[in-house]
Amino acid sequence: MLKKTRRLLAVVFFTLITLLLLDFTGALHTWLGWMAKVQFLPAVLAVNVVVIVVLVILTLVFGRIYCSVICPLGVFQDIVAWIHGKRKKNRYSYSPAMSWLRYLMLAVLVVAIIAGVGALVALLAPYSTFGRMVQNLFQPLWMLGNNVLAGIAERMDSYTFYHVDVWIKSLTTFGIAAVTFLVIGYLAWRHGRTWCNTICPVGTVLGFFARFSWFKVRFVEDKCKQCSLCSKNCKASCIDYKTMTVDYSRCVVCGNCIDQCKFGALSYAPGPLMPRKKKTETDSAIDAGQEKNVCEGRRAFLLATAAATTAALAQEKKKVDGGLAVIEEKVAPERQTPITPPGSLSANNMARRCTACQLCVSKCPNQVLRPSANLSTLMQPIMSFERGYCRPECVDCAEVCPTGAIQPITRAEKSAIQIGHAVPIHKNCVNITDSIDCDNCSRHCPTGAIEMVPSDPNDEESFMVPAVNTEKCIGCGACENLCPARPFSAIIVEGHEVHRTI
């Protein structure tokens, strides 16, 4: 019953949180957004005391069930291990805990959080690691499937689905996600929960509390035959059948050992260990009969994931203007200061609290957010306006962030938050290069911060160029995105280290 219950809950949590990360419409966040906020490290960074206390109490009562039910990366490892278990059974063995490595990784995480080294936090955070894998490796396939359905629906005069652009937002983050998928997948394939019990800092923290849990997997010593099946099926490698002990700091309460034991020598129960009892000849005869009659339990997970390639995603169709001329793609400018989303307060707050889970990148409807390739902010979201601009009425990223790196804001508040300011580059302006009359940047500025002025102050008849009132500009990027100059815009946005309200 323990194993079946754990599996059912794990399948439900894993399926729902994967759907939340795959969803590119933002529709599921209303119902499933809480699943990101109950993850341990995001709750710590968001100072969500209620969630932290609940998870600690849950661990003190039941052990590390968070790692085998709630954490999607933990369940992902279980799925990989289960697939391999279909081919090779009884493949694990007890190994002593590598405590020095576990606590070293925890110390690295704590120092990285304090120092604001977001790249290290992102690499070690389990929920964020899973989020990057889903967003970079599997969401493009999900979106391609959506586009296939959209094509079919279009032929049936239905608009249930709509086409979306499929593109790689960051080659660096894509590469990191692919390598992480292969490394964790290999470790899970060969050694089960190695990543959880040697690298993951969350596992180390919860493992400390799990030592004192009320419910534990316990040996009924007088029934144990030391057949070693418990050790051979423990994917955490934490059961030493020779001494009949369990390392509770590594046990994730998966139930495999109890399921495989043919003699009822293991139980998941509260209270102290049952004392060893001297066996009688009658007991031995009963045990021998039980050994013949008890059959080995079967295991089955409902979900299995497959490694996927997204090489075909780079083959994106070129945009054509009325079928007459190819529109050259914009090139992102070299910004002196990266732009962080409204609600992030400052670059420093973003660096300290963001775990680069990619949830905001996945949900951005305007394709403005993408992972940073800068080493100091690696994989954290930054803004760029080649495909869209940050619409004043959109607050999706602030609504989905589970760590508080992007604070919740209203639409009215967003319209007054200055995340950067526009800077004209007159040499790129089509008014000068192509001798035409363009005022796109001025007409589409939502705050009226751009005015067209003569390029020559002494000649009213000279070509008009944009001038920016930096006190009114909020840095939304509408001017940069809608500027017709190619490949470099004639007006770009420079970010602000600290946001301010205007």
N, C-alpha and C positions, 0 to 999 in steps of 0.2 A: 504493500500500500504506500509506503514511504517513497519508493522509487517511482511509482506510477503518478503520485501526486506531484512530486518534484518535476517530472517530465512534462506533465500537463501544464503546470504553471510556467515552466521554462519556455515551452513552445508558444504559449500565449504572449508572454512578454517579448520574446525574440521576434515573433511575427509582427506584432504591433509596432515595436520601436524601429524595426527595419522598414516598415511601411511609412512611418513618420519621416525617416531619413530619405527614403526614395521619393516621397511626394514633392513635386515641383510646383504644385498649385497653391500650397498653403492651406488647403481646405481641411486637412486632417489635424492641423495643429489645435484647432478648437477642442477636439476630442482627445487627442493623444499627446498634447504638449507637456502634460504633467510627467510623462514617462522620462523625458530628458531631465526634468528638474529633480527627480528622485534618485538620480545617479549620484554616487558618493562624492566624487571630487568636484563636480559642478555645484553641489549643495554647499561644500566647504567654501569654495571661492565666492559663492553668492551669500555666504553667511546665513544660510537657511537653517536656523537652529532646530526647527521642528523636524525637518527631514533627517538631519544628522543624528538627533537624539533617537528618533524612531529606528534608524538603521543600526545604531549601536545597541539599543535594547533588543532588537530582533536578533542580533548576533549573540548577545549575552544569553538569550533564551535558547535559540535553536542552532547556534554555530554559524558557519560561513554560508548560509543559504543565499545571501546576496550574490555571491560569486557564481552560484550554479543556477540561479533563477532570474535575478534582476539584471545583472551585468550582461549586455549583449556579446561582449568579447569573450566572456567565459563560456556562454552557451555556444558560441561559434566554435570554440576549441572542442567542446564536447561533441558537436556534430562531426567535426573532422575525425576525432578519435573514434567515434561510433562507426563511421564509414570504414576506417582501417580495421576495426574490430570484427567486421564481417568476414575479413580475409584471414586475420591472424588473431587467435584468441589466447588468453592467459599470457600476455606479452610483457606485463609490467613486473617490477620488483621493487622492494623497499630500498630507499636510498636516504642517507642522513640529510637533514635540512642544510642548505647553504645559507646560513643565517647572516654571515658577513656580507654576502652579495645582496641579500634582501634589504638589510638595513642601510647598506651603502646606497642603493637605488632610492630608498625612502629619503635619505639625507640629501641626495642630489635634487630630488623633487622639491623638498622644503626650501633649500637654498635657492633653487631656480624661481620659486614663487616669490620669495622675499626680494630677490635681486631683479625680478621682472624679466627673466630670461624665458620668454614665452615659447621658444623653440624646444627647449628641454621639457617643459611642462607638456607641450603638445605631443612629444614623442613617447612620454611615459604614461599619460592619462589613458586608461582603458576604454572609457566610453568614447573619447575623442578619436582614438585609434580606430575603433570600429566605424565611427561616423565618416572618417576620411576614406576608408575602404569602400563603404557603401556609396558615398557621394561621387567618388572618382572612378570606381571600377564597375559598379552595378547600376547607378542611376542613369548613365548614358544608354545602357541597354533597355532600361525601363522606359526611357523617353523614346527610343527607337520603336519599341513595341507600341507606345501611344501613337506615334506617327503612322504606323501601319494601320491601326484601328481608325485613325482620323481619315486616312485615305479611303478606307472601306466605307466609313460613314458618309463621306462626301459624295460618293457614288450613289448613296441611298438618300441623298438630300437631307442628311441628318447632321446636326452640329453638336452632338454629344461629346465628341472629341475635337481637339484642335491641334494643328501642327505646332511644334516647338523646335527651336534651334538646338541642335546637339553639337557641343563643342567642348574641347578640353580647356578649362579655365586657367590651369597652370601646369605646365609640363613638369616643373619641379615637384609640386605636390602630388601629381599623378604618379611620378616615379617613386616617391617615398611611400605612397599608398600601396603600389604594386610590390615593392620590396618587403614592406611590412606584412602584407598578405602572404607572401611566399615564406617568410621567416616564421611567422606565428603558425601558419598552416603546416609547415614541415615539423616544427617542434610538437605540435598537437598530434600529428600523424605518427611520429616516432615515440614520443614520450608523454603524451597526454597533457597534464596541467603544468608543464615546466615553466611556461611564460608566467602564469599566475603566481607560482610559488618561488620564483627566483628574481623576476624583473618587476612585476606589477607592484607599485607602492601601496595601492588601495588594498590589495590582498595581504600585504604585510601588516597594515594598520588593523584590518578586520581580524587577521590571524591572531594578533595580540589579544583582542577581546574574546576570540573564540576559545582560547585556552580555559576561560572561566565560564563557558556556556553551561546552562543547566542541562539541556538535552545533548547527549553525545552518543557516538557509536562506541559501544562498550563490548568487551569480551565477557562471555559467560564461560569462565575458565574451565569448569569441570566438563564442558561439552566439546572443547576444542581438541581436534585431532592433529593439529599442526600440519594440515594438508597443503597449506600455502596458497589456496585458491583466493583468499582475501587479498593477499599481497600481490598476487599475479593479476588481479582485476582492479586494483586501486590506481586510478589514473593520476592521483596526486602523489603516489609513491610514498605514502605516509604511514602504512601499516607494517609493523614488524611482527610477523606471525611467531617468530621464535621466542620473543619476549612477551608476546600478546599485549602489545602497546600500540597506541595510535597517536600520531603527532597532530593534535587538534588545531594547531596553528596553520596547518596545511590542508586539513580535511575540509572538503566543500559539501559534505553530506549528500553525495550523489546517490548513495544506496547500493552501489555495485557490489560492495563486499557482503552486505547482508543478503542480497539476491543470490550470490554465488555460493554462500556457505551452505553445505549440505547437512550440517549437523545442528543448526540453530545456535551456533556458538557466538553469534554477533547479534546485538540488538541496538536499536536507537531509543534510548530511554533516559529519564532523569535519575538523579541520585548517585550514590557511590558505586564503585565496582563491586560486583558480586564476588565473595571470597571463593578461593579454590577449595574444592571439596574432594576428599579422597574417594576414588572410584571403587566400586564394588564389582564383582563378577557379573551381577545382574545388570548394572549400569552399562558395562561393556557390551553385553549381549544386546541390550536395547539400542545402543548406539550403532552396533553393527547392522541391526535390522533397519534402522533409520537410513543408514548409508546406502542400503540397497533400494529403498523405496522412494527417496526424495530425488526428484529429477532437477536438472539444471534449468534455471529460468531463462527466458528469452528477453532480448532487449530490442527496442525499436524506437527511433525518433521519427517524427512526422515530417521534419524538414531536412533537406540536404542542400548545401550550396556547391556550386561548381565554379572553378576559376574561369574567369571570362577575359577576353581580350577586347580592347577598344581601339585597335589600330585603324579600323575602318572609319572611326569618327572624324578623323582629320580630313576625310574626303567630303567637305562641305560644299554645297553648290554656291557658285558666285551669284551675287545679287545683280539683277539687270533692271535698268530704268526703262520701263515701257517696251522692253525687248529691243531697244535701239543701241544702248551703249552700256558697257560694263562699268559698274561703279567701283572705283578703287577703294579697298578697305582702309579704314583709319589706322594709324599707328599710335600707340600709347606714348605720350611725351615723357621725358625724363623729369620727374617732379623733384623739386628740392625737398619738399616735405610730403610724405604720403598722406592720403586723406582717409580718415577713419569715419565710420558711420555716425549719423546723428544719434545722440544718446550715449555714445561711448565716453563722453566727457573730455577725454584727452588721450593722446598717444600712450601716455604712461599708464593710465587706467586700463586701456586695451591690452597693453603688453603684460600687465600683472595678472589680469583676471581671465583672459581668453585662453581656452585650451585647444583652439583650432578644430572644433568638432565638425565644422563646415555646415552646420544646420542653417545659419543665416545665409550662407552662400547658396545653399540649395533652394532656399525659399525666396530669394530676391527675384521679384517678378520683372524687374527692369534690366536684369543682367549687368548690374553695376558692380556688385561685390565679387571679388575673386581672391584666391589665396595669395599672400605675399611671397615673393621669392627672395626677399631680403633676409639675411642670416639672423638679424636681431629680432625680426618679427615673422620668422618663417612660418608659413601656412596660416597665419592669422588674416582675417579679412581686411582688404583695402579696397578703395573705390577707384574705378576707372570708367571712362565714359565713351568708349568706342562703340558700344552696342545699345546704350540707353543712358538715361540720366536719372538722378534720384528725385522722384516726383514728391512734391511737398505733402501730398495726401497719403503717401505710403509709409507705414511704420511696421512693416512685417518683421524686419530684422530685430527690432527692439522687442517685439512680442515673443519671439521664439528663443531668444538667448537664455540659456539655463544658468549661466554663471554670474550675470550682472555686469559682464564686460560691456554690454550695450544695455543701458537702463531703459525701462519702459517709459515712453513719452506719448503724448497725445499729438494729434495732427496739428492742432493750433500751436503747441510748443515747438514742433519740428519746423514750422514755417519761420520761426524766429531764432533758430539755432544756427550760428555761423560756424561751419566746419572748415571753411576755406574762403578764398576769394579769387575771382577771375583776373587773369593777366592777358591783355591783348598782345598779339605778335603781328604787327602791322605788315611785315614783309610777306606774310603768308595770306593776307586778306585778298579775296578774289576781286574786291573792288579795285585793288591796285594791280594785281597780277593779270586779271582778265578784263579789266576796264568795264565792269558791270556794276549794277546798282543792287547791292544786297544789304539787308538789315535783319537777317535771321536772328542773330544773337540778341539784338535789341527787342525785336517783336516778341520773342519767346521767353524772355527773362521774367520769371514769376514775381520778382520783387521790384521790377522797374529800375534795376541798378545799372543798366547799360544804356548809354546815349550815343547816337551817331554824331560825330563832329568832323569838320573838315580836316583832312590830313595835313594841310598847310594852314596854320592859324591866320596867315595874312591873305589867304585866297579863299573866299567863300565858295568859289566854283570848283575847288579841288575835290578829289574823291573823298567820300565820307568813310571814316573808320570808327571803330568802337572805342568809347572811353568808359571806364568802370568806376562807379561810386562804391568804394570798398566798405563804406559804412552800411550800405544797404544790401550788398551781395552776401548770400548765405552759402555759396559754393556748391549749389545743387548740380552743376554740370550741364544744364540745358543748353547753354551757349556753346560749350565745347562739343557736345554731341551733335547739335543741329547745324553747326558750321559746315558749309559745303566744301571748304578747302580740303584737299586731299594731297598726300596721305597725312599731313600734319595740319591740325586745326590752327586757325588764326587767332584763337583765344583759348587759353587753357586755365585750369583751376589748380592753384597751389594750396596745399592743406595747411591747417593751423595745428600746432602742437597741443594747444589747449582751446577747446571750444568756448564760445561765449554767446550770450543771448543779446540780440540787438532789438 
